[in-house]
Amino acid sequence: MGYWPDYTEPGQSHYEHSGKTGIFSYMTGEQLANWVLCAGVYTEQTDDTAWLDAKAGFLADCLVSLENRDHPDPARRDGVQSTDTTRCGPGGTEITTYDSIGPGLTTAVGNSYIAVKCWAAYVVLERLFTRLGRDDLADRARRQAGACAATVAGSATAEGYLPANLRTGEDVRIIPVVEGLVYPYFAGRKDATGADGPYAPLVRALRRHLQAVLVPGVCLTADGGWKLSSASANTWLSKTCLNEFTARRILGLDLVDATARADTAAVSWLTRDTSAYWAWSDQIVDGNATYSKYYPRGVTSFLWLQEPAVTLPPSPTGTATPTPTATPTPTPTASPSPTATTDPDPSPTPSPGSDYDQGAEPAGAGRVRLWFEPHGFAPRFVVAHYTVDGRAQQNYFMTAAGARWERIVDGVSPGGRIDYSLQYEKNGPQYDTPWSTYVAGAAPARARRLFRMR
């Protein structure tokens, strides 16, 4: 798996790194569950039995891996992931794919969202092994699904919501805990998602959970949009589509007005001046497209399109509920590649931003130091993206050095040109600085904004 614009060698990932506890750590547990769920939905929707037969051994390996991630000792299993992948290394912890949202959706071990997704994987595996005539494996998957369902349902608080983490009791309310229901629904196991089905206590617990969190100030924004986590202003529209469908079609909640208001808010977020340039973006922070711009996860809106059309009712005053408007910022536009300029003053000139200063400076013979200095916040990471004399782009984590983050670029000839942009994390979301140019032996050019799709 690569990280734009690079690919990595087979079996490796540019995004995932060992020794980390947040963004850029490994998420193999969820990736395992996701593959199983994709296999189940694909097989059910296509009836591709030849493919299923060919994958029988691999699916058996997936079951073993899921079981061992719960606990290597069968007597101590409760269906919930309890171990980190060894790829995390010393001091590292596994994350969820929602990692950039922050609290409630970072740590994978014990996470209630991951727990319900693993339950779904076991339910889907039972279906697949039954089709393959492997009743022994189907029974094992069924036992794990039952254990997981009991653990999750038994973790509900007195207020009716499920904690974000079943191991630590992390007191954050999250919407995605219900997401896992959607996969068995499309993988031939609608019975497992029913309020009177084999996992009725779990389904009822998830219904109560959603009712408890879909309230203003918790998981609803001021304009009615859905917040995936009560502790974060970062929400993803692709997941809203999944969870709206789950709430209405599977859990049967009467949310016609609530989802209509959420959809109206989403349209406002995507079409305002700060967002419309990107057509469709996933990560919305305080109503503005901030990251995952022009992003393919929007394919989940397929589920939204299956919902009946709804006209938003007027507010009690007879006027539509106003949508708060964020202070507009300039829309990025395409511009030519940066051109170095000569300045008689050889001292480095930083490129200021509202959150930071950044620049490039000599660091010895054939070496250039890229640097980033944040203002008023402590980023969890900063990544340097750069090219030297137009060659292949390099992408490296920068090193914290006092108040700054730095990256040394070696092998730069006199007059050599470095084009660079720095990516930094701030309270969950990630941002890119405009592209800048530095010419070795001359003063750096002023930063110039370029179009960059991320």
Secondary structure, 3 states (H helix, E strand, C coil): CCECCECCCCCCCCCCCCCCCCCCCCCHHHHHHHHHHHHHHHHHHHCCHHHHHHCHHHHHHHHHHHHHHHCCCHHHCCCCCCCCCHHHCCCCCCECCCHHHCCCCCECCCEHHHHHHHHHHHHHHHHHHHHCCCHHHHHHHHHHHHHHHHHHHCCCCCCCCCCCECCCCCCCCECHHHHHHHHHHHCCCHHHHCCCCCCHHHHHHHHHHHHHHCCECCCECCCCCECCECCCCEEEHHHHHHHHHHHHHHCCCCCHHHHHHHHHHHHHHHHCCCCHHHCCEEEEECCEEEEEECCHHHHHHHHHHCCCCCCCCCCCCCCCCCCCCCCCCCCCCCCCCCCCCCCCCCCCCCEECCCEEEEEEECCCCEEEEEEEECCCCCCCEEEEEEECCCCCEEEECEEECCEEEEEEECCCCCCEEEEEEEEECCCCEEECCCEEEECCCCCCCCCCCCCCC
